[in-house]
Amino acid sequence: MRDRIAATIGLLGELVSFESISLTPNLDIVGHIRGYLASHGIDSVLSYGADGERANLFATIGPEIDGGVVLSGHTDVVPVTGQAWDTPPFTVVHREDRLYGRGTVDMKGFLACVLAAVPRFKDADLKRPMHIAFTFDEETGSRGARVLSEVMGGYPVRPAIAIVGEPTEMKLITGHKGGYELKTMVTGLEGHASYPGRGVNAISYATRMIANLEQVGRELAASADPASDFDPPCSTISVGTISGGVARNVIAGSCVFDWELRPVPGDDPEAILAGIEAHVRDVLMPEMQAVSPHADIVTVLEDAYPGLGTAVDAPAVALVSELTGLNSVATVPFGTDAGYLDRAGMSTVVFGPGSIEQAHKPNEFIEVGEIEACHAFLDKLCERLCRDA
């Protein structure tokens, strides 16, 4: 085990060195992983995004038959722009029991564990296959997983169970919220700031729409089911970025902001969005267009990903529980690729090393103990597939 942990740390350093930021090309890191698998005699296939510059990787170890388990993770990471790091973000720094670097916990740590276990999988007498699925652009709406779920039906083998190795502190997760990623573009009318009534301030109307989003969020929280397994127990709305205007003495002619809706199962996201659009149509737009008929507010849905709601008696839950002794399940508020894998017909859970509390922050880290725990699980999974699945 000690040699495999050392190999994992080495592989993690290689993976982190690739600045595979979401929505940027990832063919370099995918090519590196593909070469590593090929060095162990394992073929892999790629499925591409629309621009051909980002790809998913899928590989099978063991008998080429249906069934078995797919270990799934994403290759992309969030940006480090504007974050104050104490270590170089794209270099793994080992301090005491922690490995620092962008993506160490979310989720290249899991990828490195899986890759370091490949020789073990390859040498084992697997009765059912072990599959590997690494995706692109999970952080921006699980775009790669959507592509993968669409093409997997054409692959010669089909996994039965999917384990998505997002950081859950090795706790068994059966549910998470879905996500709607939206962009709103406000068009106003520029003019001299000394005559604010003669223009339409796009920033002002953007902030009024945002205030309504916050009000809707409060209403969703007030109507939340107190028995919900989710934390927070309600659908949530959050604004992430905003920009607009050209100078303080010019009425802002444009403003753009990005926001998201994360619905819990049972809430109707289309109804929530329709209510938000009604406020824009009935309240904000008449005021704006009374000054300028060309003023406008347009919201576009840039991406959406499904939630996850795996039954407690599902095969994936039974398998992980059998191997770990875990007798409880939980939900998480963050999204993953699991919803798409579930829709593709696999019994799916989220279960992986590290804590989501360390993700997306400066000085992101994963503890070596979590990597050890992940390998202990992968060993048991390997042994189980040598018996059957």
N, C-alpha and C positions, 0 to 999 in steps of 0.2 A: 504493500500500500504506500509506503514512504516514497518509493520510486515513482509511483503513479501521481502522487501529489506534486512531486518536483516537476514531473512532465506537464502536469496541468498548469502550474505556475508559469512554466516556460511557454506553453501554448497561449496562455492568457496574455503574456507580454507581447507575443506576435499579433494576436487579434486586436489588442488595444492600440497597437502602433498604427493600425489603419484608421484614418479619420473618417469613418463611415457614417457621417452625419445623415440623418433622414433627408430624403429628396435629393440626394447627390448620388453620383454613380457609385456602385458598390462592387463592380466586376473585379476589382483588384483583390478585395478580401475574399470574395467567392472563389476566385481562381486559386488563391492561396489554400483555402480549405479543400478545394477539389484536388489540388496537387497532393496535399497531405493524405487524403483518402486513397488516391491512386497509388501512392507509395506503399500502401497496405493492401493493394490489390482490389480496391473497392471502386466500382464505377458509380458515377453520379449523373443525374440529368438536371438541366436548368430550365426554368420557366421565367419568362421575361415580362417586365413592365412594358407599357406602350412605347416608350422611347428607346427600348433596347439597351439602356444603360444601367439598369438595375435588375437583379435576378434572384430568384429563389433557387435553393439547391435541395435535391431529394436523392437519397441513397438507401439501398437495402443491403443488410448484412444477414447472411443465413439463407435458408431455403427460399426460393422464389415462388412462394405460395401466398394466398390471401391470409389475413390475420396478423397476429403479432402486434407490436407496439411501436408507435412513432414517437420519437423524442424531438420536440419542436422548440425552436428558439429563433430570435430575430437578430440580424447582423447590424442593424442600424442603432445609432445612439443619438441623444439630444445634443444640441450645440453647447459649447463652453463660453460663447461670447458673453462678455460682461461679468463673468464669474471670477471671483478671487480665489485662485487655487494656490495651495502651499507647495504643490509638487507639479511637475509637468503633466498635464492631463492625459496626454497620449503616450505616456510611459508608465509602466507598472512599477510602483515603488513599494517595497516590502518593509513594513515597519511593525515590529513585534508580531502580532497575530493578524495584521490587516494588510490587504493588498489594495493600494490606492490607484485610481486611474479612471478615466471616463469609460463607462460600460463594464467595469469590473463586476458590478452587481446586476446591472440592467442592460443586457443580460449575457455578456460575453463570458462571465464566470461559468454559467451553465454550459455554454457552447464548448468551452475549454474542457470541462469535465467529460462531456460526451466524447469529444475527440480523443482525449487521453485514454478513455475506456475502449476505444476502437480495437486495439490489439487484443484485449480481453474478449470482446464480442467475436472477433474474427476467429480466435482459436477455440471458442466454445462450440459444443455440439448442439447448436440451436435447433429445436424442433419447430419453432415458429420464428419468423424473421424479426429482427430489430431494424427499424427504419430511422432515418435522420431527415428532418425537414428544417432547414434554416431559411428564413424569409427576409424580405426587404420592407422598409417603410412601415414597420409596426407602429412606430411612435407617431405617425401622421395618419392614422385611420386604418391600420392593418391592410394596407393596399396589396402587399405581397401575398398575404394569406388569402385574400379574395381571389387573386390569380391562381394560387396553388389549389384552392378548393375547386376551381373550375376545371383544371387540367388533370387532377388526380384520377378522375374517372377513366382517363385514357391510359393510365399506367398499367403495366402487366400485373402488378400486385396491389392489393388494397389493404391498408392497416385496419385493424378492428378497434384499437384503443389509441388515444392520443394523450400524451402527458406534455403540457406546456410548462417549461421550466422557469417561468417568471419567479422573481424573488418572493417567496411566501414563508421564509424561515422553516421550510420543510413541513409546512402545515398543508392539509388537504383542502383545496378550494373547489367548490362545485358551482359557484355562481358569481357573476359580476355584471355590472351595468353595461348597457350599450353606449354608443356615442354618436352624436351628430356634430360635425365640424362645419362651422358656418363663417361666412365673410359678409359684412354689411358695408356698402359703399353709399355714402351720402353726398349728393351733389347740391350745392347751394348757389348763391349769387355773390360774387366778390364785389367789393366796393371799399370806399375809405372808411376806416374804423370810427371816424368822428361822426358818421351818419349810420349807426348800426341798423336803424329801421328801414334804410333804403336797400339793404341787402338781405341775404339769407345765410346765416352763419351755420355752415355745415357742422362745425364742432359742437355748437350749442344743441343742434337737433340730434347729433349722435349721442351726446350725453343724456338727453332726455329719453332717447330710446334705451340707453343703458340703464337709466333709472327705472324704466319699466321692466327691463329684464330682471333687475334686482327685486322688484316688487313681485313679479311672477315667482321668482325663487323663494321669496318669503312665504308666498301662498302655498307653494308645493311643500315647503317644510312644515307648515301648519297643518296640512292635510295628510301628513305621512302616517303610515301604519306603525303604531308603537311596537308591534310585535315583529316588525321586519328584521330580517337577519343582516340587512345592510347597514353600514356605518359610513356616512350618515344614512338614515333610513328613507330618504326622499330622493326624487330626481333633483339634479342640481344644474345650475346655469352659471357659467363663469366667462368673463371677458379677459382675453389674454394679451392682446396688443391693440394699440390705437395710434394713428398718425393723421395729421391734417394741417392745413394752413401753410402760409408762406412767410408771414411776418406778423408781429403783434399789432401793427397799425393797418392791417388789411383784413377785411371781413373774410373769414375762411370760406373758400369756394368748394372745398372738398374735404372729406374725412373718411377714413377707412378703419374698421376695427374687426378683429377676429374674436369669435366666441364659440362656446360649445354648450351642448345640452347632453347630460348623461342621465337617461331615463332608467328608473327601476322597473323590473317586470311588473305589469299591472297598470302602469301609467301609459297613456296614449301619447307618444311623442308628436304625432301629426296634429293632434288636437292642441297640444301646448304651443307648437309653432304657429298654428292657425290663429290662436288667440293673440300671439305677439304681432303677427302680420296685421290683424284687424286693428290693433292700436295704432300701428304705423299708418294704415289706410284711412282710418276714420278720424284720428286726432292730429297726427303730425303733418301728414301730406297736405290737407286742406290749408293749414296755416302757411306752409312753405309756398305752395303754389298760388296763394293769394298775392304774394309779392312777386314771384317768378314762376311762370308756367313750366319752365324747364327744370325746376328743382325736383329732386327725386331721392328716394331711398330704395335701394335694391339689395336684397339679401340672397346670397347663393349658397347652396349646400355643396361644400367642397368634398366632403366624404362622410361616410357613415359606416359603422361597424356594429355587428349584432352583439347582444349580451349573451350570457351563458347561464343556463339553468339545468344542470345535470341532476337527475334523480339520485337520491341517496342509495338506491339499490342498483344503480347502473354498473356495468362491468368494470369501467375504469375505477370507480370508487371501491368496488370489491377487491380489485387487484392491488391498489395502493394500500388499502387497509390491511390486506393479508400480509403484505411484505413489510409493513412498518408497525403494525399493531395499533395504528390510529383508529379510534372509535368515534371520532367526531369530525364534522365537516364545518366549513365556514364560507363566507362570501367576502369579496373585496370590492371597493368602490372604483378601482381603476380597470381600464379595459385591457384586453389581450387578444391574441390571435385565436383563442380557444373557440370563440363564437363561430368563426368560419369553419374550423375543423369539425365542430359539432354539426354544423349544417351540411358538411360533406359526408356525413354518415358515420363518423367515428364517435365512440363513447369517450368523452373528453373531460379532463380535469386539469387544474393548474396546480403545480407542485414543484418547487425548486428552491435552491439555496440562496441565502442572503435576505436582507430586509429591504422592503420597498422604501422604508424611511431614509435610506442612504441614496436612493436613486434621484437623478436630475439635479443634484446639488454639487457645489464645489467640494472637492476632496471626497468624492464618491469612493466607497470601499466595500470589499467583501472580506469577511473573516475566513481565515484558513480552516477553522473548525467547520464552517458551513460547507466548504469544498470537501472536507473529509466525510461529512454526513451525506453529501450527494453521492460520493463514490460508494459508500456503504450501501446506499439504496440501489445504485446501478448494478452492483455485484449481485444483490438479491434478485433484481429483475432479470439479470442474465441467467442466473440459476433457475429461475422460474420458467423462462422461455426454453431452457434445455429440457424441461419436463413437458411443457406444452403451455398454451395460453388460453 
